[in-house]
């Protein structure tokens, strides 16, 4: 009986510790208050979005987010856009989570995505990202979190050899 109680207690503590660790990792976020009505304009000389700040709004897991904002199209569709840069020392992929909130702070939509899909982003390289939520009339603010980074193996481009 003691062994069963000790096992149940150990499993409960393990689940509690895992839940607390994951919520601490997701604690940092970029915020964009209000949804803009204009599309971003591209600078013809650099190809970068005008008005993107030089300092990141979020740095975590060896990645930095620049120029994060929400954009509402003339059709009422809401998208989040920005740029992510690998500031680490290894080529890695990254998963992002974008959330939309209403005026009372409640989450109205959430989306998870990987800007580089299944590819690694090499150190120093930047990738633009966009995620469309469709029509979201109640959304008044957006936030972005870096969920984590991962290493992918590019098996599709591996050299083919026969034994």
N, C-alpha and C positions, 0 to 999 in steps of 0.2 A: 504494500500500500504506500509506503514511504517512497519507494522508487517511482511509482506512478505519479505521485504528487510532485516529486522533484523534477521529473521529466516535463510535466505540464507547466510548472513554474519556469523552467529553463526555456521552453518553447515560447511561453508568453513574454518573457523578458527579451528574447531574441526578436520576436515580432515587434515589440514596442521599440527596441533600439533601431531596427531597420526603418520603421516608420518615421522616427524622429530624425534619422540621418538623411532620409530622402527629402524631408521638408526643409531641413537646413540648407541642402544643396540648391533647392529651388527658390531660396529667399531673395535673390537679387533679380532686378528687372529694370528695363528701360520703359519710360512712359511717354505717351504722346497724348496730350490733352486736346480734346476736340478733333473732329475729322475735317481736314481741309477740303476745299471744293475744287482745287486746281491740280492738274497733273504736274509732276516735277519736270523741270526743263533741263536738258542736257547741255553742258558746256561743250562747244564744238572743238575746243582745243584740247581738253583733257579727257572728255568722255565721262566725267564725273557729274553727279547731280549737284546743281548749284545750291548753295546754302547748306550743304552738309558740313557739320562741325568738324574741326580738325582733331578734337579730343573725343574719345569714345564715351558713349553713354553707359556702356556695360562692358566689363572685362571679366571673363571666367573661363576655366577649363582650357586656357591657352588660346582663346579667341577674344576679339574685341568687336563691338558693334558700333558703327558710325551712321549718322544721318537717319536714324529711325523715325518714321512718321506714318500717320494714317492719312489716306487720301480717299475722298468720296468723289466718284465720277458724276457726270451730269445725269446718268441713268440711275443714280442712287446706290451703286455698288461700292462697297467699302473694301479697300486693300491696304495692307501694310507694306512698306518698302524700306529699304536700307542697304547697308553693305556690311559684310562680315570679313574680318581679316584674321589670318592665322598668325598669332604673336608668339606661338610656342616654338620649340626646336625640332618638332617632328611633323611629318605630313599626316594629317588626320582629317576625318569627316566631322561634321557637327550637326546636332539636332536642335532645332529651335521650336519654341512654343509661343504663339501669338494669341492674345486674349483681347476681347472687346468688352467694355463695361458700359452700363447705362448711367444716368445721372445720379442714381442712388448708390452706385458702386457695385452693383450686382453684375456678375459675368453673364453676358448674353451669347457669346460664341467663343470657341477655342479651336485652334488648329495647330497641328504638329507637322513640321516639314524639315527636310534636309536640303539646304540651298544648293549644294554640289551633287545632289542625288546620291549615287553610290560611289562617288569619287573622293579621293583625299584632296585636301587643300594644302599645298606646300607652304612651308614657313615664309612669311612675308607676302603671300599672295592674298588678294582681296576678291570676294565674290559678291556681286549684287544679288539681292533677293527681293521677291515679292510674293505675297500670299493674298489671294482674293477670298473674301468671305461672302460675296454676293450682296444682295440687298439686306441691310441691317439698319432700319430706321431708328431703332432705340439706342444704338451705340453712340456714345459721346466721347469715349476715350479708348486708347489701346495701350497694351503693354506687351513686352517681349522678354522672354527668358531663354537663357542658354541651358538646355536640358542636360547635355553632355556631349563629349567628343568620343570618337571611336576610330579605330584603324580598319580600313577595308583592304581586302586583297583583290586586285584587279585580275581575276581569272580569265576574263574574256580577252585580254591583251597579252596573256602569258605566251612565251614562245612554245610552239608545238614541237615536241620531240617524240620520236618513236623508239622503242627499245630495240 
